[in-house]
């Protein structure tokens, strides 16, 4: 498949050098995370949800012996399952976006110029 790019060669051509410093390249990137930033960013997003904060509060509360209702590990289980399922879903979605971006960025292009 070919991508066809029509550049705008009007008044902005004079400012091209100044503008090109701001942009590192002409590639498409729709992924949210990198491999190193996935875990911290995903946990940050997950704990902005009220349900996850509620379960986290129960886990923290259950570590105090005075208010312990269940075993500590049993209380952590729902939170870990929900967080793990969400992380797996987000990782698969991000990987699909990465593959699609790579396919688009490696496709051949034709640039028409005056």
Backbone torsions as a table, in degrees:
resi	resn	phi	psi	omega
1	UNK	NA	148.8	179.3
2	UNK	-114.7	141.3	169.3
3	UNK	-102.0	138.8	178.7
4	UNK	-111.2	125.9	-177.3
5	UNK	-116.0	125.8	176.0
6	UNK	-108.7	106.5	-178.9
7	UNK	-76.0	154.8	175.0
8	UNK	-95.4	104.5	-174.9
9	UNK	-101.4	30.8	-178.8
10	UNK	-82.5	-132.2	-176.4
11	UNK	-65.3	-24.3	-174.4
12	UNK	-75.0	-9.9	-178.4
13	UNK	-64.7	-34.0	179.9
14	UNK	-66.6	-33.3	-178.5
15	UNK	-91.8	14.7	-174.7
16	UNK	-63.6	-43.1	-178.6
17	UNK	-64.0	-40.3	179.5
18	UNK	-68.6	-38.9	-179.0
19	UNK	-74.0	-36.1	-176.0
20	UNK	-68.1	-18.2	177.2
21	UNK	-69.0	-32.1	-177.7
22	UNK	-73.3	-25.5	-175.8
23	UNK	-111.2	128.4	-176.0
24	UNK	-77.6	-27.0	-178.3
25	UNK	-170.1	-178.8	-178.3
26	UNK	-113.9	53.4	179.6
27	UNK	-119.1	156.4	-178.1
28	UNK	-93.7	133.6	176.2
29	UNK	-140.5	111.1	-179.8
30	UNK	-111.1	0.7	179.9
31	UNK	-73.8	149.9	-179.9
32	UNK	-86.2	-35.3	-168.5
33	UNK	-124.3	160.7	165.8
34	UNK	-103.4	175.2	-178.9
35	UNK	-64.9	-32.3	-178.3
36	UNK	-82.2	-29.8	-175.6
37	UNK	-96.1	2.0	-175.1
38	UNK	-63.4	-52.1	-174.9
39	UNK	-63.5	-51.6	-179.2
40	UNK	-65.1	-41.1	-179.1
41	UNK	-68.2	-38.3	-179.7
42	UNK	-68.0	-41.8	177.3
43	UNK	-63.6	-37.6	177.5
44	UNK	-61.2	-43.6	179.3
45	UNK	-68.6	-41.1	-177.6
46	UNK	-64.2	-37.1	-177.6
47	UNK	-84.6	5.3	169.7
48	UNK	-87.3	-5.4	176.6
49	UNK	-89.8	136.7	-173.9
50	UNK	-63.9	-38.4	-179.7
51	UNK	-64.0	-40.6	178.9
52	UNK	-68.3	-36.3	176.4
53	UNK	-65.4	-37.1	178.2
54	UNK	-62.2	-49.2	179.4
55	UNK	-64.8	-36.0	177.1
56	UNK	-64.6	-39.7	176.9
57	UNK	-61.8	-41.9	177.5
58	UNK	-63.9	-38.3	178.3
59	UNK	-64.4	-46.4	179.8
60	UNK	-64.1	-42.0	-179.8
61	UNK	-64.0	-34.9	-177.7
62	UNK	-74.4	-12.3	177.4
63	UNK	-78.4	-12.3	176.3
64	UNK	-88.8	126.4	-175.6
65	UNK	-63.2	-25.6	-177.7
66	UNK	-69.7	-30.7	-176.9
67	UNK	-115.7	14.5	-178.1
68	UNK	-68.3	124.3	179.9
69	UNK	-104.4	-49.8	178.2
70	UNK	-113.7	178.6	171.7
71	UNK	-66.6	151.3	-176.1
72	UNK	-61.2	-39.2	-177.6
73	UNK	-68.2	-36.2	-179.2
74	UNK	-67.7	-36.5	179.1
75	UNK	-69.2	-32.2	180.0
76	UNK	-75.3	-21.3	-173.3
77	UNK	-58.9	-49.2	179.8
78	UNK	-61.2	-40.3	179.9
79	UNK	-65.2	-43.7	-179.5
80	UNK	-65.5	-40.8	179.8
81	UNK	-64.3	-45.2	-179.4
82	UNK	-66.0	-45.1	179.8
83	UNK	-64.6	-41.1	-179.9
84	UNK	-66.0	-42.3	178.4
85	UNK	-63.8	-41.9	178.9
86	UNK	-66.5	-39.1	178.7
87	UNK	-65.1	-42.2	179.4
88	UNK	-64.4	-43.1	178.3
89	UNK	-61.9	-45.6	179.5
90	UNK	-66.2	-36.8	179.0
91	UNK	-67.0	-42.1	178.6
92	UNK	-65.0	-42.8	179.0
93	UNK	-63.7	-42.8	179.0
94	UNK	-66.4	-37.6	178.7
95	UNK	-66.3	-39.6	176.8
96	UNK	-63.4	-41.1	176.4
97	UNK	-62.5	-40.6	179.3
98	UNK	-62.1	-44.9	179.2
99	UNK	-64.3	-41.3	179.0
100	UNK	-65.9	-41.7	177.1
101	UNK	-61.2	-41.4	180.0
102	UNK	-65.1	-40.0	178.5
103	UNK	-63.7	-43.4	179.5
104	UNK	-66.9	-42.4	-177.2
105	UNK	-70.1	-25.1	179.5
106	UNK	-93.4	-1.3	-179.5
107	UNK	-74.7	155.1	-179.4
108	UNK	-75.4	147.7	179.8
109	UNK	-129.5	152.7	171.6
110	UNK	-119.3	126.8	178.9
111	UNK	-110.9	123.7	178.6
112	UNK	-96.5	128.3	-178.5
113	UNK	-129.3	151.2	178.3
114	UNK	-71.1	NA	NA
